[in-house]
Amino acid sequence: MVNTPSAYNLLLGRPSLNRSGAAASTKHMKMKLPSLEGRVITIKSNQKTTRKCFESSLRNRRSFSSATISHEGKVAEVFKVEIGHKQRSGPVGDVQEREIEGKTFKLGASLCQELQDQIAGVIPRHLDAFTWSSADMPGIDPDFLCHRLTMDSRARPMVQRRRKFNEERRLIIIIETQNLLNADHIREIQYPEWLANVVLVKKANGKWRMCVYFTDLNKTCS
């Protein structure tokens, strides 16, 4: 149990499902489990409620009424959840930079000097556990993990009009693209049916984050 606003009444993990003998089907939006009397209990859902849960979990602020589940004359309580806007988390207090073997990391300035030295002594022994650049995150073997798009077969391919960038942003795009190529995260292909522009977003530290404007593609995916 967590003390946080949520669009869902209950989240069940595999241990709970196994212990209760429940079988869930997302395709049929049903879950069945045995009762204490040996009968089969069926819990049903519906598309409308499921979409409300999904939408409210994506939005910063939304009122949501939960679904009711009826079984043997008992109806679960209907409640209302207000999801408020949460500020992006950040470090508590000031931080100071430390450099070890050419790697720079940050420690909380509120920590005592002894604790800072202890942490600084552990980090050099585990430098390979951190990703210092995109080159430290090589591509994943498709045999291990591969994402596929569930696109509508009737969708018409979209080619976005090419955006123009000033010299500063153009250089950032070149550097970020080269980093992704070096890490084997992307590869060059000739695929003119779907084309999307990149977008640069200014981060809080003044650096740039490169994104892709996939709005047209998202609209065609279920």
Secondary structure, 3 states (H helix, E strand, C coil): CCCCCCCCCCCCCHHHHHHHCCEEECCCCEEEEECCCCCEEEEECCHHHHHHHHHHHHCCCEEEECCCCEECCEECCCCEEEECCCCCCCCCCCEEEEEECCEEEEEECCCCHHHHHHHHHHHHHHHHHCCCCHHHCCCCCCCCCCCCCCECCCCCCCECCCCCCCHHHHHHHHHHHHHHHHCCCCCCCCCCCCECCEEEEECCCCCEEEEECCHHHHHCEC
